[in-house]
Amino acid sequence: MKTLVTYFSQTGQTRKVADAIFEQLPGDKEIKPFDQVENLDGYGLTFIGFPIIAFGPAPPAKDFLAAKANGKQVALFITHAAPESDERVGEWLDRCREAASQSELIGLFDCMGELSEQIADYLLKSDDPMMRSYGERRQDTVGQPDSTRLKQAGEFAKETIDKVKG
Ligand SMILES: Cc1cc2nc3c(=O)[nH]c(=O)nc-3n(C[C@H](O)[C@H](O)[C@H](O)COP(=O)(O)O)c2cc1C
Protein backbone atom coordinates (compact mmCIF):
# COMPACT_ATOMS: atom_id res chain seq x y z
CA MET A 1 0.00 0.00 0.00
CA LYS A 2 1.33 3.40 -0.97
CA THR A 3 0.90 6.23 1.53
CA LEU A 4 0.91 9.97 0.84
CA VAL A 5 1.60 12.77 3.29
CA THR A 6 0.39 16.10 1.94
CA TYR A 7 0.16 19.47 3.65
CA PHE A 8 -0.47 23.18 3.48
CA SER A 9 1.86 25.20 5.71
CA GLN A 10 2.30 28.96 5.62
CA THR A 11 5.01 29.33 8.27
CA GLY A 12 6.42 25.79 8.43
CA GLN A 13 4.78 24.48 11.62
CA THR A 14 2.45 21.96 9.97
CA ARG A 15 5.35 20.99 7.73
CA LYS A 16 7.29 19.85 10.82
CA VAL A 17 4.41 17.55 11.79
CA ALA A 18 4.24 16.28 8.21
CA ASP A 19 7.93 15.35 8.35
CA ALA A 20 7.51 13.59 11.73
CA ILE A 21 4.61 11.54 10.35
CA PHE A 22 6.45 10.73 7.13
CA GLU A 23 9.52 9.54 9.02
CA GLN A 24 7.52 6.90 10.90
CA LEU A 25 5.68 5.48 7.92
CA PRO A 26 6.83 2.12 6.68
CA GLY A 27 7.10 1.06 3.04
CA ASP A 28 6.14 2.90 -0.08
CA LYS A 29 5.52 6.59 0.73
CA GLU A 30 5.61 10.12 -0.65
CA ILE A 31 5.46 13.59 0.86
CA LYS A 32 4.45 16.75 -0.98
CA PRO A 33 2.55 20.02 -0.50
CA PHE A 34 -1.08 20.29 -1.64
CA ASP A 35 -0.19 22.20 -4.80
CA GLN A 36 1.91 19.30 -6.09
CA VAL A 37 -0.86 16.72 -5.70
CA GLU A 38 -2.98 16.13 -8.77
CA ASN A 39 -5.24 13.47 -7.24
CA LEU A 40 -5.15 10.68 -4.66
CA ASP A 41 -5.41 7.80 -7.10
CA GLY A 42 -3.01 5.02 -6.25
CA TYR A 43 -2.64 5.88 -2.55
CA GLY A 44 -4.18 3.54 0.03
CA LEU A 45 -4.05 6.20 2.73
CA THR A 46 -3.38 9.93 2.69
CA PHE A 47 -2.33 12.03 5.67
CA ILE A 48 -3.61 15.58 5.09
CA GLY A 49 -2.19 18.41 7.21
CA PHE A 50 -3.02 22.10 7.60
CA PRO A 51 -3.32 24.88 10.22
CA ILE A 52 -6.44 26.27 11.86
CA ILE A 53 -7.14 29.65 10.31
CA ALA A 54 -9.86 31.79 11.84
CA PHE A 55 -11.41 29.01 13.96
CA GLY A 56 -11.65 26.38 11.23
CA PRO A 57 -9.68 24.54 8.56
CA ALA A 58 -7.40 26.73 6.42
CA PRO A 59 -9.30 27.52 3.20
CA PRO A 60 -6.86 25.59 0.96
CA ALA A 61 -7.54 22.50 3.09
CA LYS A 62 -11.30 22.84 2.60
CA ASP A 63 -10.71 23.12 -1.14
CA PHE A 64 -8.31 20.17 -1.23
CA LEU A 65 -10.66 17.91 0.73
CA ALA A 66 -13.67 18.83 -1.39
CA ALA A 67 -11.86 18.46 -4.71
CA LYS A 68 -9.61 15.47 -4.11
CA ALA A 69 -10.46 13.42 -1.03
CA ASN A 70 -14.05 12.29 -1.59
CA GLY A 71 -14.39 8.57 -0.91
CA LYS A 72 -10.69 8.24 0.03
CA GLN A 73 -9.18 6.94 3.25
CA VAL A 74 -7.63 9.94 4.98
CA ALA A 75 -6.07 10.95 8.29
CA LEU A 76 -5.94 14.62 9.25
CA PHE A 77 -3.16 16.39 11.14
CA ILE A 78 -3.80 19.92 12.26
CA THR A 79 -1.83 22.66 14.03
CA HIS A 80 -3.20 25.63 15.93
CA ALA A 81 -1.75 28.28 18.23
CA ALA A 82 -4.12 27.53 21.11
CA PRO A 83 -3.16 24.80 23.60
CA GLU A 84 -4.73 21.40 22.82
CA SER A 85 -6.74 21.64 26.05
CA ASP A 86 -8.35 24.97 25.09
CA GLU A 87 -12.10 24.41 25.15
CA ARG A 88 -12.59 26.10 21.76
CA VAL A 89 -10.27 23.72 19.93
CA GLY A 90 -12.87 20.91 19.88
CA GLU A 91 -15.24 23.09 17.90
CA TRP A 92 -12.55 24.02 15.35
CA LEU A 93 -11.65 20.34 14.91
CA ASP A 94 -15.32 19.52 14.35
CA ARG A 95 -15.24 21.99 11.46
CA CYS A 96 -12.25 20.10 10.07
CA ARG A 97 -14.09 16.78 10.40
CA GLU A 98 -17.03 18.35 8.63
CA ALA A 99 -14.75 19.43 5.76
CA ALA A 100 -13.64 15.78 5.46
CA SER A 101 -17.14 14.35 5.76
CA GLN A 102 -17.09 12.94 2.23
CA SER A 103 -13.89 11.01 3.00
CA GLU A 104 -13.33 7.94 5.12
CA LEU A 105 -11.67 9.54 8.14
CA ILE A 106 -9.31 7.04 9.76
CA GLY A 107 -7.77 9.34 12.35
CA LEU A 108 -7.13 12.91 13.45
CA PHE A 109 -4.15 14.43 15.24
CA ASP A 110 -3.83 18.01 16.43
CA CYS A 111 -1.16 19.97 18.25
CA MET A 112 0.10 23.46 18.98
CA GLY A 113 2.14 25.27 16.39
CA GLU A 114 3.97 28.55 16.83
CA LEU A 115 2.00 31.71 16.05
CA SER A 116 4.17 33.83 13.78
CA GLU A 117 5.33 37.21 15.03
CA GLN A 118 3.69 38.90 12.07
CA ILE A 119 0.26 37.43 12.84
CA ALA A 120 0.64 38.16 16.56
CA ASP A 121 1.41 41.84 15.76
CA TYR A 122 -1.64 41.98 13.55
CA LEU A 123 -3.87 40.44 16.25
CA LEU A 124 -2.53 42.84 18.89
CA LYS A 125 -3.85 45.75 16.82
CA SER A 126 -7.37 44.28 16.61
CA ASP A 127 -10.38 46.02 18.18
CA ASP A 128 -11.62 42.62 19.33
CA PRO A 129 -10.33 41.77 22.86
CA MET A 130 -10.41 38.04 22.07
CA MET A 131 -8.16 38.54 19.04
CA ARG A 132 -5.79 40.67 21.14
CA SER A 133 -5.67 37.98 23.79
CA TYR A 134 -4.52 35.46 21.15
CA GLY A 135 -1.78 37.87 20.07
CA GLU A 136 -0.66 38.27 23.67
CA ARG A 137 -0.23 34.52 24.03
CA ARG A 138 2.30 34.17 21.20
CA GLN A 139 5.13 33.64 23.71
CA ASP A 140 3.45 30.42 24.93
CA THR A 141 3.55 29.04 21.39
CA VAL A 142 7.20 29.71 20.57
CA GLY A 143 9.10 26.51 19.78
CA GLN A 144 5.94 24.49 19.08
CA PRO A 145 5.51 21.83 17.90
CA ASP A 146 8.30 20.68 20.25
CA SER A 147 10.01 17.28 20.23
CA THR A 148 7.33 15.74 22.48
CA ARG A 149 4.54 16.79 20.15
CA LEU A 150 6.47 15.61 17.10
CA LYS A 151 6.99 12.25 18.78
CA GLN A 152 3.23 12.05 19.39
CA ALA A 153 2.67 12.79 15.71
CA GLY A 154 4.96 9.88 14.83
CA GLU A 155 2.99 7.59 17.16
CA PHE A 156 -0.21 8.75 15.51
CA ALA A 157 1.24 7.81 12.11
CA LYS A 158 2.06 4.29 13.28
CA GLU A 159 -1.31 3.76 14.95
CA THR A 160 -3.15 5.00 11.87
CA ILE A 161 -1.25 2.71 9.53
CA ASP A 162 -1.99 -0.22 11.83
CA LYS A 163 -5.72 0.60 11.72
CA VAL A 164 -5.75 0.55 7.93
CA LYS A 165 -3.72 -2.66 7.72
CA GLY A 166 -5.56 -4.38 10.58
C1 LIG B 1 -4.57 34.24 9.44
C2 LIG B 1 -4.34 33.26 10.57
C3 LIG B 1 -5.40 32.89 11.40
C4 LIG B 1 -5.20 31.99 12.45
N1 LIG B 1 -6.27 31.61 13.22
C5 LIG B 1 -6.07 30.77 14.28
C6 LIG B 1 -7.15 30.34 15.10
O1 LIG B 1 -8.32 30.67 14.85
N2 LIG B 1 -6.87 29.55 16.16
C7 LIG B 1 -5.60 29.14 16.46
O2 LIG B 1 -5.41 28.44 17.46
N3 LIG B 1 -4.56 29.48 15.67
C8 LIG B 1 -4.76 30.28 14.59
N4 LIG B 1 -3.70 30.64 13.78
C9 LIG B 1 -2.36 30.10 14.13
C10 LIG B 1 -1.95 28.91 13.25
O3 LIG B 1 -2.96 27.94 13.17
C11 LIG B 1 -0.70 28.23 13.85
O4 LIG B 1 0.30 29.16 14.10
C12 LIG B 1 -0.20 27.12 12.92
O5 LIG B 1 0.67 26.27 13.62
C13 LIG B 1 0.51 27.68 11.69
O6 LIG B 1 0.82 26.61 10.85
P1 LIG B 1 1.71 26.75 9.53
O7 LIG B 1 3.04 27.32 9.93
O8 LIG B 1 1.85 25.36 9.03
O9 LIG B 1 0.98 27.63 8.58
C14 LIG B 1 -3.89 31.49 12.72
C15 LIG B 1 -2.83 31.85 11.87
C16 LIG B 1 -3.05 32.71 10.80
C17 LIG B 1 -1.90 33.04 9.91
The ligand as an SDF file (V2000), in Angstrom:
LIG
                    3D

 31 33  0  0  0  0  0  0  0  0999 V2000
   -4.5720   34.2370    9.4400 C   0  0  0  0  0  0  0  0  0  0  0  0
   -4.3420   33.2620   10.5730 C   0  0  0  0  0  0  0  0  0  0  0  0
   -5.4000   32.8910   11.4010 C   0  0  0  0  0  0  0  0  0  0  0  0
   -5.2020   31.9900   12.4490 C   0  0  0  0  0  0  0  0  0  0  0  0
   -6.2670   31.6080   13.2220 N   0  0  0  0  0  0  0  0  0  0  0  0
   -6.0650   30.7700   14.2790 C   0  0  0  0  0  0  0  0  0  0  0  0
   -7.1500   30.3430   15.0960 C   0  0  0  0  0  0  0  0  0  0  0  0
   -8.3160   30.6700   14.8510 O   0  0  0  0  0  0  0  0  0  0  0  0
   -6.8740   29.5480   16.1600 N   0  0  0  0  0  0  0  0  0  0  0  0
   -5.6040   29.1430   16.4560 C   0  0  0  0  0  0  0  0  0  0  0  0
   -5.4060   28.4430   17.4570 O   0  0  0  0  0  0  0  0  0  0  0  0
   -4.5580   29.4750   15.6720 N   0  0  0  0  0  0  0  0  0  0  0  0
   -4.7620   30.2830   14.5880 C   0  0  0  0  0  0  0  0  0  0  0  0
   -3.6980   30.6350   13.7850 N   0  0  0  0  0  0  0  0  0  0  0  0
   -2.3640   30.0970   14.1260 C   0  0  0  0  0  0  0  0  0  0  0  0
   -1.9470   28.9120   13.2520 C   0  0  0  0  0  0  0  0  0  0  0  0
   -2.9600   27.9370   13.1660 O   0  0  0  0  0  0  0  0  0  0  0  0
   -0.6980   28.2300   13.8470 C   0  0  0  0  0  0  0  0  0  0  0  0
    0.3050   29.1590   14.0970 O   0  0  0  0  0  0  0  0  0  0  0  0
   -0.1980   27.1230   12.9240 C   0  0  0  0  0  0  0  0  0  0  0  0
    0.6660   26.2720   13.6180 O   0  0  0  0  0  0  0  0  0  0  0  0
    0.5120   27.6760   11.6880 C   0  0  0  0  0  0  0  0  0  0  0  0
    0.8170   26.6050   10.8470 O   0  0  0  0  0  0  0  0  0  0  0  0
    1.7120   26.7480    9.5260 P   0  0  0  0  0  0  0  0  0  0  0  0
    3.0370   27.3240    9.9340 O   0  0  0  0  0  0  0  0  0  0  0  0
    1.8520   25.3560    9.0350 O   0  0  0  0  0  0  0  0  0  0  0  0
    0.9790   27.6320    8.5810 O   0  0  0  0  0  0  0  0  0  0  0  0
   -3.8950   31.4860   12.7220 C   0  0  0  0  0  0  0  0  0  0  0  0
   -2.8340   31.8510   11.8670 C   0  0  0  0  0  0  0  0  0  0  0  0
   -3.0470   32.7080   10.8020 C   0  0  0  0  0  0  0  0  0  0  0  0
   -1.9020   33.0430    9.9090 C   0  0  0  0  0  0  0  0  0  0  0  0
  1  2  1  0
  2  3  1  0
  2 30  2  0
  3  4  2  0
  4  5  1  0
  4 28  1  0
  5  6  2  0
  6  7  1  0
  6 13  1  0
  7  8  2  0
  7  9  1  0
  9 10  1  0
 10 11  2  0
 10 12  1  0
 12 13  2  0
 13 14  1  0
 14 15  1  0
 14 28  1  0
 15 16  1  0
 16 17  1  0
 16 18  1  0
 18 19  1  0
 18 20  1  0
 20 21  1  0
 20 22  1  0
 22 23  1  0
 23 24  1  0
 24 25  2  0
 24 26  1  0
 24 27  1  0
 28 29  2  0
 29 30  1  0
 30 31  1  0
M  END
$$$$
